[in-house]
Amino acid sequence: MEARAEVIIENLRVPARYAVGEPDKMYGEHSESFLADCLFVVTAGLSEGRTCYEETKEFARTRVQGGKRIIEHVNVGTRLADMHVGIEASRALLPKIAWCWDNDHDFDPKMVFLAKAFISDMLSKLYIDALEIWAGLGVQKDLPIERYFRNHFSTLHGGGTPVLDRILDMKIL
C-alpha cells in the first residue's frame, strides 16, 4: 500500500537572495520568454498530434476487423471525431492568443497557461485513443504511433506541468 501525505508550509520566510523575480510578480523579468516557450511547446506538440490523428484515421480506413473497416465501428469513429474536435479547438485557440499578444490587444498571460493545460490534456487523450485504435500495433517500435506517444509523454512537462499551468492561472486571476 502506498503512503501519501500532504505537507502544508505556512508563514515560511525565504531570504531575498533566493527569490526569483520580484515579489507578487509572475516570473519577474523572464515572464515573456517563459510564455513564448510555453506557446512553442504546445504548438510543436499540436503539430505532432495532428500528424498522429491523420495517420490513425488512415489506418482506421484501411484496417478491417469483424468484416468491416474499423472506422465504421462506433467506438473507433467517435474516438476519431473527438480527436478531430480537440485538434480544431486547439488550432483556433493558439492564433487568437498569439494575435492578442502581438497586437497588444486584450492580452492576458493566464490564457497561455490555460491553453497549454487544455492542449496538453487533449493531446494526452488523443495519444491514448490512437493507441487504442491501433491496438497491439500501436506499441511496436517500427510504427510511428509508439514514437508519438513516447514523445508526448516525455515532453509533457516542458514549460511546466498541466497542473502547474492551472495553479499559475489561479495565482494571477
N, C-alpha and C positions, 0 to 999 in steps of 0.2 A: 504494500500500500504506500502510495506517495504522500509524504507530508507536505502540507502547504501552510504558509503563514504570511501575514500581511505586516509590513513594517511601516509605521507612521512616525515621521520625524516632525516635531513641532518646534517652533522658535529656534531653529538652527541658525547660527551665525557663521557666515563664511567670510574670511578675510578678503578685503578688497582686491588684493593681489591675485586671487583665484577667480575673480569674476570675469565672465566672458561678455564683453559689451557693457552697455550702461544698464543700471537697474531699471526694471519695468520697461525695457526696450527689447524687442524681439531680435536676437542675434546681432545686435549692435551694428557695426559698420559693414558686416558681411551679409546682411539680410537680402539685398538684391541679388547677389551672387548665389546665395543658397536657394532663393526662389527660382532662379534660372536653372540651377541644377535639378531641382525637383521637376520642373516642366520638361527638361531634356530627358530625364529618366522615364517619365510616363509616356512621352511621345515615342521614344525608341521602343518601349515595351508594347505600346499600342500597335506600332508597325509590325512587330513580330507576331502579335496576337492576331492581327488581321490576316497575315500570311497563314498562320495555323488554321484559322477558320476556313479560308479558301481551300486549303489542302484537305481539310476534314470534310468539307462539303463535296468536293470532287470524289473523295474516297467513298462517301455515302451514296453518291450517284452510281458508282460502278460496282460496289460490293453487293453481292446477292446472298441473302440469308432467308430461309423459310419460303423460298420460291419467289421473292420479290426484292427489289433493290432496298437496302436498309434505310434510305432516305424516305421511303414510303411508310416505314414503321413510325407510329405516332411518337414513341419515345425519342427516336432519333430526330425526327422532323421538328419537334418542339424544342429540343436542345439546340439545334442549329438556328432556329428562329430567335431563341434567347441570346445566343452568341451574336447574331447579327444586330439585334436591338442594342445590346451593350456596346458594341463597336461603334455603331452610328451615334448613339448618345454621347459617347466619349469624343468622337470626332467633331461633334457640334460644340462641345464644351471648351475644348482647348483653344480653337481660334478666337472665341469670344474673350477668353481670359487674356490671350496674347494681344489682341487688338486693344482692349481696355488699358493694358499696361503700356503698350507702345504709344498710344494716343493720350495717355494721362486722362482717361475718361472713366470716371466712376470705378477706378481700380481698387480692389480690396485684396490685400495679401492673403487673407484667410481662404479666398477662393482657390488659390494654388494648392493649399493643404487639403481642402475638401475634394478638389478634382483628383489629386494624387491618391487619396484614400479611396474614392469611388472607382477610379480606373484600376488601381491595384486589386481591389476586391473583385471587380468584374473580370479581370484577366485571370485571377486565381480560379474562379468558377469556370471560365472559358477553357482553361487548360485541363481541368478535371473532366469537364464534359467531353472534350476532344479525346482524352484517354479512354473514357467510357465508350465512345463511338468506335474508336479504333480497336477496342478490346485488347486482347493479348498482343496484337501487333504494335500497339502504341508504346510499349516499353522496349522494343527492340532497338538496339543502338544504331542499326543501319538505316532506320527510318527517321525522318526529321521530327516527328511528334515528341519523341523522348527528349530530344535536344531542346525543343521549345519549352517543354515542361521544366526541365532542369535549369535552363537559362532564367526563366521567370522566377522560380523559387530561390535561385542563388542571387538574383539582383533585386528581389522584392524589397529589401531594406535600404536600397540606395536612396540617400537623401532622407532617411528616417522611415520607420515602420508605419503602416497604415494607422495603427493605434496612436503612435506619436503624432501623426498628422491631425488626428481628431483632438488630441489633447492640446496641441498648439492652436487649433481653431478655437477651442474653448477659452484659452488664455487671452486671445485677442478679440473676442466677441464684443 
